[in-house]
Amino acid sequence: MHEQKFLIQLYEILNDSTNSDCICWDETGESILIKDKKKFSKTVCKKYYKQKNYNSFVRQLNLYDFIKEEKTKGKKSKIIK
């Protein structure tokens, strides 16, 4: 159940427009863009995951075979499933 909880929360985060300034779907809807790591860690991670560690969030994504693409244009991290 814990595994499902992470994915459900991730889906909720991505579909909540109040988070779009720091995390969102890319234009294809197939990848995740982390626009602002610091803000994401301080606000979104803290709210949904009860911690502010960005690396812990990325480790959780890795458990589901997400792949991190290094910084793209505009210094955004792109995470691909």
BELKA-V460600 format. One record per residue. RES is the residue in one letter. PHI is phi in degrees with one decimal (NA if undefined). Layout:
BEGIN
{{RES/PHI} {RES/PHI}}
END
This chain:
BEGIN
{{M/NA} {H/-58.7} {E/-62.2} {Q/-65.6} {K/-60.5} {F/-59.8} {L/-67.0} {I/-64.1} {Q/-64.5} {L/-61.5} {Y/-60.9} {E/-62.6} {I/-59.7} {L/-69.2} {N/-100.3} {D/-97.5} {S/-62.0} {T/-70.0} {N/-97.3} {S/-66.1} {D/-79.0} {C/-125.8} {I/-150.6} {C/-164.4} {W/-71.4} {D/-77.2} {E/-64.5} {T/-86.9} {G/77.9} {E/-110.2} {S/-133.8} {I/-107.2} {L/-110.3} {I/-98.8} {K/-84.6} {D/-143.6} {K/-60.2} {K/-63.2} {K/-65.6} {F/-57.9} {S/-63.7} {K/-71.3} {T/-105.3} {V/-71.7} {C/-59.8} {K/-62.0} {K/-69.4} {Y/-91.6} {Y/-117.8} {K/59.9} {Q/-155.1} {K/-116.5} {N/-90.1} {Y/-59.7} {N/-64.1} {S/-65.1} {F/-61.9} {V/-64.0} {R/-61.0} {Q/-62.1} {L/-61.4} {N/-60.9} {L/-62.0} {Y/-104.8} {D/64.2} {F/-70.5} {I/-118.8} {K/-90.4} {E/-95.4} {E/-59.2} {K/-47.2} {T/-103.0} {K/-51.5} {G/77.9} {K/60.8} {K/-101.2} {S/-88.0} {K/-112.5} {I/-115.9} {I/-114.5} {K/-102.0}}
END
